[in-house]
């Protein structure tokens, strides 16, 4: 008689003894640099095209205002109706002038064309506000004399330069010592409006007062050098080419004391 063995049974595996699924692990490359923010890209595009600082500040402010007006939506998601709605709100709600409205439009066109690089056909169809014709307000000589007589000290010298030499306010503040030619009775304006240079006259009535002011500014510059200061900003990349030129007297702002007194 043949004996048969009992059937073999296997105990079930517990949950902890079951083989876990194999997870595939892949190596990734190094993370790239973070993408610059939109406003930083706008600033870089403006500086690459040598726009003035005032234009950069104005364009960035208008674009930021445009984004907040549409609930912080990305400009790439917006189009001509949103631009028109924004400009209309400036004219109707803000009651801004036509020149201000056109400046906002120029900032938005720069954003879409130069920064986002979107060649959209509706960009050329956006209507600019029509600027009205206004008569300029011109003071007579007696009125100018009455205004200047009410100003004293250094602010009077600055006001006389603005009127007598035809300088703009920032042109007077940024005037360097080497740009004032007492022998030729002329002033060289560097990087004026539109980044253009020009030559204007130095009024003979201001030569003595301006020379006295520069003597005081030179003494102040000497004290600044002794204190380890006395450095001014140089245009473009001259600071790398001439590292010590920023402390030379010729490159100093001739109107730095004027600017401090005027704005203070």
C-alpha positions as CSV (number, residue, x, y, z in Angstrom):
1,X,0.0,0.0,0.0
2,X,1.5,3.3,-1.1
3,X,1.3,6.1,1.4
4,X,0.4,9.5,0.1
5,X,1.9,12.6,1.7
6,X,-0.3,15.3,3.0
7,X,-0.8,18.4,0.7
8,X,1.7,21.1,1.3
9,X,0.2,24.5,2.2
10,X,2.1,27.8,2.4
11,X,1.4,30.5,4.9
12,X,0.3,33.8,3.4
13,X,2.8,36.6,3.3
14,X,2.1,39.4,5.6
15,X,1.9,43.0,4.4
16,X,5.3,43.8,5.7
17,X,6.9,40.8,3.9
18,X,5.5,41.6,0.5
19,X,8.0,43.0,-2.0
20,X,7.6,46.7,-2.4
21,X,7.3,48.1,-6.0
22,X,10.6,49.1,-7.4
23,X,11.0,52.9,-7.9
24,X,13.0,54.1,-10.8
25,X,15.5,56.9,-9.8
26,X,16.8,59.2,-12.5
27,X,19.5,61.8,-12.0
28,X,18.6,65.3,-13.1
29,X,21.0,67.9,-14.4
30,X,21.9,71.0,-12.3
31,X,19.1,73.5,-11.9
32,X,19.3,76.5,-14.2
33,X,19.5,80.1,-13.1
34,X,16.1,81.5,-12.0
35,X,14.3,83.3,-14.8
36,X,14.5,87.1,-14.3
37,X,11.3,88.9,-13.3
38,X,9.4,90.9,-15.8
39,X,10.2,94.3,-14.4
40,X,13.9,93.3,-14.3
41,X,13.7,92.3,-18.0
42,X,12.2,95.7,-18.8
43,X,15.0,97.5,-17.0
44,X,17.6,95.5,-18.8
45,X,16.0,96.1,-22.2
46,X,15.8,99.9,-21.5
47,X,19.4,100.1,-20.4
48,X,20.6,98.0,-23.4
49,X,19.0,100.6,-25.6
50,X,20.5,103.5,-23.6
51,X,17.3,105.0,-22.5
52,X,17.6,107.7,-19.9
53,X,17.0,107.0,-16.2
54,X,13.9,109.1,-16.1
55,X,12.4,107.2,-19.0
56,X,13.3,103.9,-17.3
57,X,11.5,105.0,-14.1
58,X,8.5,106.2,-16.0
59,X,8.1,103.1,-18.2
60,X,8.5,100.7,-15.3
61,X,6.0,102.7,-13.2
62,X,3.4,102.7,-16.1
63,X,3.8,98.9,-16.8
64,X,3.5,98.1,-13.1
65,X,0.4,100.2,-12.9
66,X,-1.0,98.5,-16.0
67,X,-0.4,95.0,-14.4
68,X,-2.1,96.0,-11.2
69,X,-5.0,97.6,-13.1
70,X,-5.8,94.2,-14.6
71,X,-5.6,92.2,-11.3
72,X,-1.9,91.2,-11.7
73,X,-2.5,89.3,-14.8
74,X,0.6,88.7,-17.0
75,X,0.7,91.2,-20.0
76,X,1.1,88.3,-22.4
77,X,-2.5,87.3,-21.6
78,X,-3.8,90.8,-22.3
79,X,-4.4,92.5,-25.7
80,X,-5.7,95.6,-27.4
81,X,-9.0,95.8,-25.4
82,X,-7.2,95.8,-22.1
83,X,-4.7,98.5,-23.3
84,X,-7.6,100.6,-24.5
85,X,-9.5,100.1,-21.2
86,X,-6.4,101.1,-19.2
87,X,-5.8,104.3,-21.3
88,X,-9.4,105.2,-21.1
89,X,-9.4,104.9,-17.3
90,X,-6.4,107.3,-17.3
91,X,-8.2,109.9,-19.4
92,X,-11.7,109.6,-17.8
93,X,-11.0,108.6,-14.2
94,X,-7.5,110.0,-13.8
95,X,-8.1,113.1,-16.0
96,X,-4.5,113.0,-17.2
97,X,-3.2,115.1,-20.0
98,X,-2.8,113.7,-23.5
99,X,1.0,113.7,-23.3
100,X,0.8,111.6,-20.1
101,X,-1.6,109.2,-21.8
102,X,0.7,108.9,-24.8
103,X,3.7,108.2,-22.4
104,X,1.8,105.3,-20.9
105,X,1.0,104.0,-24.3
106,X,4.7,104.2,-25.4
107,X,5.6,102.2,-22.3
108,X,3.1,99.5,-23.1
109,X,4.2,99.3,-26.7
110,X,7.8,99.0,-25.6
111,X,6.8,96.1,-23.3
112,X,5.1,94.1,-26.0
113,X,7.5,94.8,-28.8
114,X,10.9,94.9,-27.2
115,X,10.5,92.8,-24.0
116,X,7.9,90.2,-24.7
117,X,8.8,90.3,-28.5
118,X,5.2,89.9,-29.5
119,X,4.6,90.9,-33.1
120,X,0.9,91.5,-32.8
121,X,-1.0,93.3,-35.6
122,X,-3.2,95.2,-33.1
123,X,-0.2,97.1,-31.8
124,X,-0.2,99.5,-34.7
125,X,-3.9,100.0,-34.4
126,X,-3.9,101.5,-30.9
127,X,-5.0,105.1,-31.1
128,X,-2.8,107.8,-29.5
129,X,-4.4,110.7,-27.8
130,X,-4.4,114.0,-29.7
131,X,-2.4,116.7,-27.9
132,X,-4.1,120.0,-27.8
133,X,-2.4,123.2,-29.0
134,X,-1.6,125.5,-26.0
135,X,0.1,128.8,-25.9
136,X,3.3,128.9,-23.8
137,X,3.5,131.1,-20.8
138,X,6.5,133.4,-21.1
139,X,7.5,135.7,-18.3
140,X,8.6,139.2,-19.2
141,X,12.0,140.6,-18.1
142,X,10.4,142.5,-15.2
143,X,8.6,139.4,-14.0
144,X,11.8,137.3,-14.2
145,X,13.7,140.1,-12.3
146,X,11.0,140.1,-9.6
147,X,11.3,136.3,-9.2
148,X,15.1,136.4,-9.0
149,X,15.1,139.2,-6.4
150,X,13.1,137.0,-4.0
151,X,15.8,134.2,-4.2
152,X,19.0,134.6,-2.2
153,X,22.3,132.8,-1.8
154,X,23.1,129.6,-3.8
155,X,19.5,129.0,-5.0
156,X,19.7,132.4,-6.7
157,X,22.9,131.4,-8.5
158,X,21.2,128.2,-9.7
159,X,18.0,130.1,-10.8
160,X,20.2,132.6,-12.7
161,X,22.0,129.7,-14.5
162,X,18.7,128.1,-15.5
163,X,17.4,131.4,-16.9
164,X,20.6,132.9,-18.3
165,X,22.2,129.8,-19.8
166,X,19.0,128.0,-20.7
167,X,19.7,125.0,-18.6
168,X,17.2,122.4,-17.5
169,X,17.1,121.6,-13.8
170,X,18.9,118.2,-14.1
171,X,21.4,119.7,-16.6
172,X,22.4,122.3,-14.0
173,X,22.7,119.6,-11.3
174,X,24.8,117.4,-13.4
175,X,27.1,120.1,-14.7
176,X,30.8,119.1,-14.2
177,X,33.7,121.4,-13.4
178,X,35.5,120.7,-16.7
179,X,32.3,121.7,-18.7
180,X,32.4,125.3,-17.5
181,X,34.8,127.4,-19.7
182,X,35.4,130.8,-18.2
183,X,37.8,131.8,-20.9
184,X,35.4,131.2,-23.8
185,X,32.3,132.2,-21.8
186,X,30.5,129.0,-22.6
187,X,29.0,125.9,-20.9
188,X,29.1,122.4,-22.5
189,X,26.0,120.4,-21.7
190,X,26.7,116.7,-21.8
191,X,24.0,114.1,-22.4
192,X,21.1,116.5,-22.3
193,X,17.6,115.7,-23.4
194,X,17.6,113.0,-26.0
195,X,21.2,112.1,-24.9
196,X,22.6,115.0,-27.0
197,X,25.4,117.4,-26.2
198,X,25.2,121.1,-26.9
199,X,27.1,124.3,-26.1
200,X,25.4,127.3,-24.4
201,X,26.7,130.7,-23.2
202,X,27.9,131.5,-19.8
203,X,26.3,134.8,-18.7
204,X,29.0,137.4,-17.9
205,X,27.0,138.6,-14.9
206,X,27.4,135.1,-13.3
207,X,31.1,134.5,-13.8
208,X,32.2,136.1,-10.5
209,X,29.5,134.4,-8.4
210,X,30.1,131.0,-10.1
211,X,33.8,131.2,-9.7
212,X,33.4,132.0,-6.0
213,X,31.0,129.0,-5.7
214,X,33.5,126.7,-7.4
215,X,36.2,127.8,-5.0
216,X,34.0,126.8,-2.1
217,X,33.2,123.5,-3.8
218,X,36.9,122.7,-4.3
219,X,37.6,123.3,-0.7
220,X,34.7,120.9,0.2
221,X,36.1,118.4,-2.2
222,X,39.5,118.6,-0.6
223,X,38.0,117.8,2.8
224,X,36.0,114.9,1.3
225,X,39.2,113.4,-0.1
226,X,40.9,113.6,3.3
227,X,37.9,111.8,4.8
228,X,38.2,109.0,2.2
229,X,35.2,110.2,0.0
230,X,35.0,112.7,-2.8
231,X,34.1,110.2,-5.5
232,X,31.5,111.0,-8.2
233,X,29.8,108.8,-10.8
234,X,31.4,108.7,-14.2
235,X,29.6,108.2,-17.5
236,X,29.4,104.9,-19.3
237,X,32.5,102.7,-18.5
238,X,35.0,105.4,-17.8
239,X,35.3,104.2,-14.1
240,X,36.9,100.9,-15.4
241,X,39.2,102.7,-17.8
242,X,40.2,105.4,-15.4
243,X,39.7,104.0,-11.9
244,X,40.9,107.3,-10.1
245,X,39.1,109.8,-12.3
246,X,36.0,109.8,-10.1
247,X,38.1,111.6,-7.4
248,X,39.7,114.2,-9.7
249,X,38.5,117.8,-9.4
250,X,37.7,118.2,-13.1
251,X,35.1,115.4,-13.0
252,X,33.3,116.7,-9.9
253,X,29.8,118.1,-10.1
254,X,30.2,121.8,-10.3
255,X,26.7,122.2,-9.0
256,X,26.6,119.6,-6.2
257,X,26.2,122.2,-3.5
258,X,23.6,123.9,-5.6
259,X,21.7,120.7,-5.9
260,X,21.8,120.0,-2.2
261,X,20.6,123.4,-1.4
262,X,17.9,123.5,-4.1
263,X,16.4,120.1,-3.2
264,X,16.8,120.4,0.5
